[in-house]
């Protein structure tokens, strides 16, 4: 019975190790999906925004030939009605574009909202960008979902924490808006059963470590790397031990034949 249990334990360990590797590698992939996406993305997609997953598109009301297009990986500009595109250079990576809005009352002014970075404004059709102050830090957890300009010039910003408004008097000032200029219109609806998160969102954040806050991702990375090292070294030790066992068995066979040659003759 003992050899059977040992063999079963060995195979269960091998299969479990594969599952642990899958879980650890997927956790690392979720934590660094942007870098992974850029790594595996075909080169043609980096040049042509129309081949990427588009998130936002806006046309300059003063000139229909000017367009801005946002994707998950960048912001692009066209001056010929969309025939050709060039990537817009910003002080931060223009990743996760969720909204683009031109101000029809201020020629050249355009807003861009980046999901996990913040809101940026340009007064020269996208050549130079300045950050719009927000009452929160998107990298710390509250993300942007949409941005729109009201008829009176107010800027409306939808976030995971609720809906906020920037008055037209502040928005249309030549000076960049400050964080205290925003007013909250409505708060996000909280799910009572899961503390404000849906079950799927809670499980997803638990898997990639974001449920623990800003330090959760590096902690999850460290745990995942430790599990990968544990499984890989376990496989190496198992392979070395098996190889040594087969080698020792072969030596015993050779020694038995050498000491008892009559066995082979029989």
Secondary structure by P-SEA (a helix, b strand, c coil): caaaaaaaaaaaaaaaaaaaaaaaaaaaaaacaaaaaaaacccccccccccccccccccccccccbbbbbcccbbbbbcccccbbbbbbcccccccccccccccccccbbbbbbccbbbbbbcccccbbbbbbcccccccccccccccccccbbbbbbcccbbbbbccccccccccccccccccccccccccccccccaaaaaaaaaaccccccaaaaaaaaaaaaaaaaaaaaaaaaaaaaaaaaaaaaaaaaaaaaaccccccc
